[in-house]
Amino acid sequence: MYKRQDRVRARAEQTGEPLPARPGGAALHALRALAAEDRDAFDTALADLLTRHAALHSASATPGSLLPLVPLALAALAYRTLGWSPAVRTDYLPHALVTGFETRGPRVAGLGRDRRPDAVAALAAGPLTVERPAFSWTVHLKAEALYEEHVTELLAAGGEEPHALWRLGRAMGDQERLFKWRSGVSGTVTDEQLRNVRLASQMGAALFRVARAEPGAEVEVVIDGRPLRYRAQRGEKNGPGPWHTATAFALITGSREDLAPLVLTGPTYTAPDGSAFSAYREALHAYLTGTDCEAAAEQALRQAEKARDWGWAMPPAVLLSQLVEGDEESFNLALADALEAHRAHYQVADRADDPDAAVDLDALALACHARRRGWEIRVDSAYLPKGLLQAAEPF
């Protein structure tokens, strides 16, 4: 039985046409050049494929003509296996799709240790700027009113029975979304956003104070100056995801009181973590406790590399690794890289409408913490609200 390429060759020979003139011929030449690591031949074959595609669809544009799948697949394969960037600059080969949503600009490559000289020079010349696209949304008034109602219900005193813990987790999520929505609308940090961050930090800390108590016992926490009682329980409500969010907000606010129960528990204190973010969460906890943080950071880097093509917006493992290593310059380079990766991820399809597009909570949290550590943040971006960074005064 012939293999596919043998059938193509035989068919071409029967017709007397050169192989590249037959459908699939140029693609086969490109694939052979890739296997032989012959870059010049590959670039020529890829350019030929794109020229033919453009000529074939010059009269009309259909959805199928906008992204030529075979050339795109070949370009992506070349980039991801041999590191070859397409020699042809064309909208037919979107950078994000070829590279797997990797971003242009300053990179901290090789698991964060090899620094491009041009990026280092740019950082030395002044702040690295990472532009954020303008968002077309406004804060939905009904959603805003509903979230504020949830906070009012949560803080309402009275009643003999303890409050429901799920309401606490819901309210923290509400404050996170409100903060991100408002960050996408306003160029400055408003009082409302500061309140969102403060409440989210206090609510997250409360979730894990409750987790630390003996299940079934009553626990009193204070949120926005109000004492509230909860019955201690452990599970997904104060599991790995809420721990991750709560820790980010505690690092943004810099509240030692809010951070304490998160350090004393950890992401898997109440439930196992089977997510793609598990190693990052463990590394963040290791850094905060000062226990085997280098090994944990290495594991987070390996998991991030493994998951790079999974389509997730991964937390900034390289950025965390530079914090662990105590390298301020590389931290700033990795910060710019993380923000550009965040921007690239949320420019695809309808992700731009997601409130997560406005702020990379993890990058902001680590930047605020680094500044409190005494480091200078030399990245200028709307993804890093100045009001929050300025409030992160060194210890």
Residue pairs with C-beta under 8 A, 6 or more apart in sequence:
2 10
5 28
8 19
8 22
8 24
8 25
8 28
9 19
11 22
12 18
12 19
12 21
12 22
12 25
15 22
18 25
19 25
19 28
19 29
20 26
20 29
20 45
20 48
26 45
26 48
26 49
26 52
27 45
27 49
27 70
27 71
27 74
29 41
29 45
30 41
30 42
30 45
30 46
30 49
30 74
31 74
32 41
33 39
33 41
33 42
33 44
33 45
34 42
34 74
34 77
34 78
34 81
34 82
37 82
39 82
39 84
42 74
42 78
42 84
43 86
43 87
43 88
46 71
46 74
46 75
46 78
46 86
46 87
46 88
47 87
47 88
49 68
49 70
49 71
49 74
50 68
50 71
50 88
50 90
50 92
50 93
53 65
53 68
53 71
53 92
54 92
56 65
57 65
66 92
67 92
67 94
67 97
68 92
71 92
71 93
72 92
72 93
72 94
72 97
72 98
75 86
75 93
75 98
76 97
76 98
76 99
76 100
78 84
78 86
79 85
79 86
79 98
79 99
80 99
80 100
80 309
85 98
86 93
86 98
95 102
95 104
96 102
96 103
96 344
96 347
96 348
100 308
100 309
101 308
101 311
101 341
101 344
101 345
101 348
102 308
102 341
102 344
103 337
103 340
103 341
103 343
103 344
104 340
105 119
105 130
105 336
105 337
105 340
106 116
106 118
106 119
106 122
106 123
106 128
106 333
106 336
106 337
106 340
107 116
107 119
107 333
107 337
108 114
108 115
108 318
108 322
108 330
108 333
108 334
108 337
109 115
109 116
111 298
111 301
111 305
111 318
111 321
112 301
112 318
112 321
112 322
112 330
112 334
113 330
115 329
115 330
115 333
119 128
119 333
119 336
120 329
120 333
122 128
123 329
123 332
123 333
123 378
126 378
127 378
127 379
127 380
128 332
128 333
128 336
128 378
128 379
128 380
129 379
129 380
129 381
130 336
130 339
130 340
130 343
130 379
130 380
130 381
130 383
131 343
131 381
131 382
132 343
132 358
132 381
132 382
132 383
133 343
133 347
133 352
135 184
135 185
135 352
135 357
135 358
137 181
137 184
137 185
137 353
138 185
139 178
139 181
139 182
139 185
140 181
143 177
144 178
147 171
147 174
147 175
147 177
147 178
150 167
150 170
150 171
150 174
151 171
151 174
151 175
151 199
153 167
154 163
154 167
154 168
154 171
154 223
154 228
155 223
155 224
155 226
155 228
157 226
162 218
162 229
162 230
162 231
163 228
163 229
163 230
165 207
165 210
165 230
165 231
165 233
165 237
165 238
166 237
168 203
168 206
168 207
168 210
168 230
168 237
169 203
169 207
169 237
169 238
169 242
171 199
171 203
172 199
172 200
172 203
172 204
172 207
172 242
172 245
172 246
172 249
173 245
175 196
175 197
175 199
175 200
175 203
176 196
176 200
176 245
176 249
176 361
177 355
178 192
178 196
179 193
179 196
179 197
179 200
179 359
180 355
180 356
180 358
180 359
180 361
181 355
181 358
182 190
182 192
182 193
182 196
183 193
183 358
183 359
183 385
184 355
184 357
184 358
184 359
186 193
187 382
188 385
188 386
188 387
189 385
189 386
189 387
189 388
193 385
193 387
194 387
197 249
197 252
197 253
197 388
198 224
198 253
199 223
199 224
200 245
200 246
200 249
201 246
201 249
201 250
201 252
201 253
201 255
201 258
202 222
202 223
202 224
202 255
202 258
203 223
203 246
204 242
204 243
204 245
204 246
204 247
204 249
204 250
204 258
204 262
205 221
205 246
205 250
205 255
205 257
205 258
205 259
205 260
205 261
205 262
206 221
206 223
206 228
206 230
207 237
207 238
207 242
207 246
208 238
208 243
208 246
208 261
208 262
208 264
208 265
208 269
209 219
209 221
209 261
210 219
210 221
210 230
210 232
210 233
210 238
211 232
211 233
211 234
211 238
211 261
211 265
211 269
211 270
212 232
212 261
212 264
212 265
212 269
213 219
213 232
214 232
215 232
215 233
215 234
216 231
216 232
216 233
217 231
217 232
218 229
218 230
218 231
218 232
219 229
219 230
219 231
219 232
220 227
220 228
220 229
221 227
221 228
221 230
222 228
234 269
234 270
234 271
235 270
235 271
236 270
236 271
238 269
238 270
239 267
239 270
239 271
239 273
240 267
240 268
240 271
240 272
240 273
240 275
240 277
240 278
240 281
241 275
243 262
243 265
243 266
243 267
243 269
243 281
244 267
244 277
244 281
244 284
244 315
245 361
246 258
246 262
247 259
247 262
247 284
247 285
247 288
247 365
248 361
248 362
248 364
248 365
249 258
249 361
249 365
250 258
250 259
250 262
251 259
251 365
251 366
251 368
251 369
252 361
252 364
252 365
252 368
252 388
252 392
254 368
254 369
254 372
254 391
254 392
259 288
262 288
263 285
263 288
263 289
266 282
266 285
266 289
267 273
267 278
267 281
267 282
267 284
267 285
268 278
268 282
273 281
273 282
276 303
276 307
276 310
276 312
276 314
277 314
277 315
278 303
279 296
279 299
279 300
279 302
279 303
279 304
279 317
280 300
280 303
280 304
280 314
280 315
280 317
280 320
280 362
281 315
282 296
282 299
282 300
283 293
283 296
283 297
283 299
283 300
283 317
283 320
283 321
283 324
284 320
285 296
286 292
286 293
286 295
286 296
286 297
287 293
287 296
287 297
287 320
287 323
287 324
293 324
294 324
294 325
297 317
297 320
297 321
297 324
297 325
298 321
300 317
300 320
300 321
301 317
301 318
301 321
303 317
304 314
304 315
304 317
304 318
307 314
308 314
313 342
313 345
313 346
313 356
315 362
316 334
316 335
316 338
316 341
316 360
316 362
316 363
316 366
318 334
318 337
318 338
319 331
319 334
319 335
319 337
319 338
319 362
319 363
319 366
320 366
321 334
322 330
322 331
322 333
322 334
323 331
323 366
323 369
323 370
328 370
328 375
328 376
331 370
331 375
332 376
332 377
332 378
332 379
335 363
335 366
335 367
335 377
335 379
336 379
336 381
338 360
338 362
338 363
339 360
339 363
339 379
339 381
339 383
339 384
342 360
342 363
342 383
343 383
345 351
346 352
346 354
346 356
346 357
351 357
358 383
359 383
359 385
360 383
363 383
363 384
364 383
364 384
364 385
364 388
367 377
367 379
367 384
367 389
367 392
368 388
368 389
368 392
369 392
370 377
371 377
371 389
371 392
371 393
371 394
372 392
372 393
372 394
372 395
373 394
373 395
374 394
374 395
377 384
377 389
